Amino acid sequence: MRAFRQAVEARDLAALTNLLAPNVVFHSPVSFQPYQGREQVGFILATVAQVFEDFVYVAEMETGQHSALVFRARVGERQLDGVDLIELDAGGQVARLTVMVRPLSGAQALAEAMRARLAPR
């Protein structure tokens, strides 16, 4: 999904949030429970943008309403690889976003960094 990728790469969090369907579901690589709703998911994505360093998309695959964006990033000293799996609704908005990351040490660093930023909320 070109618009999603462009918003992430430009760090345009307002544009990114506007691409989300009102009832979007986000499956995090570090949380058992999914997050739901544009406001909550937008906040999570804005927080992730603060945590990921040296973020870059390295590949893209698209078939109809489904896209996969492969990325590399760093969280502190930990390098990680990941993929954003995006499913659009009939109106072209992001209905479901699933993020997966590897290796485990990168996922753990991400979980710790997110927990530190989200705990006060």
Residue, then its C-alpha position, 0 to 999 in steps of 0.5 A: m500500500r503506497a500511501f501507508r508506506q509513504a506516510v510511514e517513511a515521511r513520519d507523517l503520523a496524521a496522514l498515517t492515522n487518516l489511512l486507518a479505518p475507524n474500527v481498525v484492528f492492530h495485532s502487535p508483535v509484543s502484545f497478546q491482545p489486539y488494539q482496536g480503533r483509529e485513535q488507539v492504533g494511531f497512538i500506538l503507531a506514533t509511539v512505535a515511530q519514537v522507538f524504532e531507529d534507522f527504520v527502512y522498508v526493504a521490500e513490498m508485496e501487494t495482492g488486491q486488498h492485502s499488502a506486506l511491507v518488509f522493514r529493518a530497524r533498530v531498537g537501542e542496540r538490537q537490530l530487527d527485521g519485520v513485516d507489516l501485513i496490511e488488509l484494506d477494507a472496501g473503502g481503501q482504509v486499513a482495516r487490519l494491521t499485523v506487525m511481526v518482528r524477529p529475532l526474539s532479542g529485537a522483539q524483547a527490546l521493542a516490548e521493553a521500550m514500548r512498555a516504558r512509553l505506554a506505562p504512564r498512559 
